[in-house]
Protein backbone atom coordinates (compact mmCIF):
# COMPACT_ATOMS: atom_id res chain seq x y z
CA UNK A 1 0.00 0.00 0.00
CA UNK A 2 1.36 3.42 -0.89
CA UNK A 3 1.25 6.39 1.48
CA UNK A 4 0.98 6.01 5.24
CA UNK A 5 0.37 2.62 6.80
CA UNK A 6 -3.14 2.02 8.10
CA UNK A 7 -3.93 -0.13 11.10
CA UNK A 8 -7.13 -2.20 11.40
CA UNK A 9 -9.82 -0.06 13.00
CA UNK A 10 -8.29 3.21 11.78
CA UNK A 11 -10.81 5.57 10.15
CA UNK A 12 -10.90 5.48 6.34
CA UNK A 13 -11.16 9.26 6.23
CA UNK A 14 -9.51 11.87 8.46
CA UNK A 15 -10.37 15.58 8.20
CA UNK A 16 -7.23 17.68 8.19
CA UNK A 17 -8.32 21.28 7.73
CA UNK A 18 -10.48 23.84 5.97
CA UNK A 19 -8.75 26.26 3.59
CA UNK A 20 -10.69 29.43 2.72
CA UNK A 21 -10.28 32.82 1.10
CA UNK A 22 -12.69 35.49 -0.12
CA UNK A 23 -13.79 33.43 -3.13
CA UNK A 24 -13.66 29.78 -2.08
CA UNK A 25 -13.58 27.31 0.80
CA UNK A 26 -12.34 23.73 0.61
CA UNK A 27 -12.33 20.98 3.23
CA UNK A 28 -9.17 18.85 3.09
CA UNK A 29 -9.01 15.30 4.40
CA UNK A 30 -7.15 12.06 3.78
CA UNK A 31 -8.99 9.05 2.40
CA UNK A 32 -7.75 5.47 2.36
CA UNK A 33 -8.56 3.68 -0.90
CA UNK A 34 -7.71 0.28 -2.31
CA UNK A 35 -4.72 1.95 -3.99
CA UNK A 36 -3.42 3.74 -0.90
CA UNK A 37 -3.78 7.10 0.76
CA UNK A 38 -5.32 9.99 -1.17
CA UNK A 39 -5.91 13.64 -0.41
CA UNK A 40 -9.64 14.41 -0.61
CA UNK A 41 -10.74 17.96 -1.43
CA UNK A 42 -14.39 19.06 -1.15
CA UNK A 43 -15.63 22.45 -2.35
CA UNK A 44 -18.07 23.94 0.15
CA UNK A 45 -19.77 25.98 -2.58
CA UNK A 46 -20.31 23.30 -5.20
CA UNK A 47 -19.99 20.15 -3.05
CA UNK A 48 -17.80 18.71 -5.82
CA UNK A 49 -14.93 16.57 -4.61
CA UNK A 50 -11.75 15.01 -5.91
CA UNK A 51 -9.26 12.43 -4.66
CA UNK A 52 -5.63 13.26 -5.45
CA UNK A 53 -2.73 10.83 -5.30
CA UNK A 54 0.94 11.69 -4.86
CA UNK A 55 1.53 11.81 -8.63
CA UNK A 56 -1.07 14.56 -9.09
CA UNK A 57 0.21 16.47 -6.06
CA UNK A 58 3.76 16.32 -7.37
CA UNK A 59 2.60 17.59 -10.78
CA UNK A 60 0.93 20.56 -9.04
CA UNK A 61 4.23 21.32 -7.31
CA UNK A 62 5.90 21.59 -10.72
CA UNK A 63 3.53 24.30 -12.02
CA UNK A 64 4.95 27.76 -12.40
CA UNK A 65 2.92 30.59 -10.85
CA UNK A 66 1.81 31.55 -14.37
CA UNK A 67 0.64 28.00 -15.16
CA UNK A 68 -1.26 27.81 -11.86
CA UNK A 69 -2.95 31.15 -12.61
CA UNK A 70 -3.95 29.94 -16.07
CA UNK A 71 -5.37 26.71 -14.63
CA UNK A 72 -7.51 28.69 -12.18
CA UNK A 73 -8.63 31.13 -14.90
CA UNK A 74 -9.72 28.39 -17.31
CA UNK A 75 -11.49 26.41 -14.59
CA UNK A 76 -13.26 29.48 -13.20
CA UNK A 77 -14.48 30.54 -16.63
CA UNK A 78 -15.78 27.03 -17.33
CA UNK A 79 -17.56 26.95 -13.93
CA UNK A 80 -19.21 30.31 -14.60
CA UNK A 81 -20.38 29.16 -18.05
CA UNK A 82 -22.03 26.08 -16.50
CA UNK A 83 -24.11 28.16 -14.06
CA UNK A 84 -27.73 28.95 -14.97
Order of alpha helices (4+ residues) and beta strands (2+ residues): beta-beta-beta-beta-alpha-alpha
